[in-house]
Amino acid sequence: MFERFTERAQEAVVFAQEEALGLHHQHIGTEHLLLGRRSVGYEALDRLGIRLDDVRSEVVRLGRRGSPAALGEEDAEALRVIGIDLDEVRRRIEATFGAGALERTSSARRRRRRRKGCAPSASHVPFTPRAKKVLELALREAKALRHDYIGTEHILLGLVRERDGLAAGMLAERDVSDTRVRTVVSELLSGN
């Protein structure tokens, strides 16, 4: 499945990991995937009136209430089984854009994180079961649309289709329904 992800979709998944690390969360949840939007998915959210800064503030606020426990190495293996290897995504992006292209933190913050025992490796930030489900649903959405790739628009459609994750709840609170997202994504894909 990994080879079907567009470059932007790969970047979005890695960006979700970076968001989780930057927020000191011990998991990558649907909320981090929502923050990882780029390209068509990002433009769809913009058209729907969703401002990522507002979403990020809410994720930070909700994260203070406590985050799910880390799920362990089994998550990385589960993602590998469906064809997603975050270390490979990172390697490809850095091969294209240069070493450290995904680093959003200063060297001082990276050093502090290392001292606290938080390694910036993808294998140490597991996906929640719902986030993994979103990625599976993204594949199904791409197939349903007869696309031979998985783009950010498919990840967004997977987020709203999943319905039970934090991201879907945040979108629902903003009156962004599955139908509205599908309509906007369809318009964007058709060039409207």
N, C-alpha and C positions, 0 to 999 in steps of 0.2 A: 504494500500500500504506500510506503514512503516514497517510492519513485513516482507516484502519481501526484504528490503534493507539488503545487507550483512553488517557485522560489519565494514568493510573497507569503504563501501559506506556511512554508517551512520557517520563514522569519517570524511569522506570527506565533508559532508554537514556541520557538526559542525566546521570543520576546515575553511570552507568558511566563516562561521559566525565570527570566531576568526580573520580571515584576514580582514574582513570588519571593525570589532571593532579596530583592531590594526592600520588600515590605517585611522581611524576616519571617515569612510564613514557611511552615515545614511541609507544604504540599503545593501542588499546582491544581487549582480547582477551576470550575467553570468561570468563576469571576476573573481569574487571571487570563483565561482564553478570551474573554470578552475584552479585556484591556489590550490583548495582543492583536487587535484588528489592524489590518492594513489593506490598501487597494479597494476592491469592490465592497468588501465587508465594512470597511471604515466609512466609505462614501455612503453606504446604505444607512448606517447608524447616524451619520451627519444629517442626511435627508429626513430621518425620523426624529430629529431634534435631540439626539442623545449626545451629550458632551462627555468625552472620556475623562476629563478632569473631575467632573461631578461623580462619575462612576468610581474613579480611583479614590476619591475622598470617602465614598461610602464603603469601599472595600477596606480602606484603612480603619474606618470607624468600626466596622463589623469584625475586623481582625483583632481588635483590642478585646473583644468579648471572649476570645479563645479560638484557637484553630484546631481542626481535626488532627489527631495523632498521625505521625508519619506512618506510611504503610509498608515501607521497606523495599528491599531489592526485588521482591516479587512483582512490583509495579513495572519496573524497568524491563523485566523479562516479559511481562504481559504485553507491553508495548512492542517489544522486539518481535513477539509472535505475530502481531498484526502488521509488522513491517515498519515500525517507527523506532528509530534509534536516535535519541537526542544528541548523543555524542557525534554521530555521523552528520546530523543536521548542522551542528555547530562547526564541524570540520569543513563542510562544503561552503557554508557562508563565509567562514574565515578565508578559505581558498579563493573565493571570489572577491571579497571586500577587504581582505587583509587581516592579519592577526589582531585580535582584540576588538574587531569591528562590533561585537555585541556587548562589549563592556560599557555600562552606563554609569559606573561608579568611579569615583576617584581612587587613586592608589592608596590613599590614607584609609578610605572606607573599606577597601579590599583587605588591607592589613588588619584592621579592626575585626573584620569578619573572620579572618583566619585565626586570630587570637581567641575569638569566642568559640572556635571550633566549627564554624559554618563554612565548609568548603564550597566554592562556587561551581562544583561539578554537577552536571545534569543528573547523574545517577543518585545524588543525595537529595534531590527534590522530587519525590514521587507524585504521580498523578492520582487524584482521587478517583474512585470508581465512576463517578458521574462525568468527570472530565474525559476519562477513557471512552465512556459511552458516547460523548459528544463527537469524538474523533471517528468512532465507528459510524455514527449517524451522518457525519459529513460525507463519508464514502457512499452511504446509501442515497444521500441527497444528490450527489454527483451522478450516480448511476440512474436515478429517477429522471434527472434532467438530460440524460444521455451524453454527459460530458466525459471525456477520457482523462480528466485531470481533477484534482481536488484543490479548490481555491479558497480564499478567505470567505467568499460568499457561501460556500458549502459549510464551512465551520460555523458561520453565523446562523445558517439554517439549522445546523445540528444543535446549536445552543438553544434556539427557541423550540425545537422539536423535543428536546430532552425534558423540558417543562418543570422538573423538580429541583434543578440546581440553583445555586445562588444567582447566577447570571440571568437565568430565565425569570426568577422572581424580581430581580432589579428592573428588567425590561417591562415586566407586567405592571410593576408599580408606576412606571412611566407611560402606561397605556399603549405599550408597543406589543401588539398581538402577533401571533404566528402569521396570520393572514396579511397584516400590514407589512411585515418583514418580507414575506414571499412576493408581495406586489412590488415593493421597492426594488428588490433584487432582480426581479423579472424585467422591470423597466430599465435598470442599469445595464443588464446583460443585452437588452435589445437596442441599447444606445439612446434611450429616451431620457 
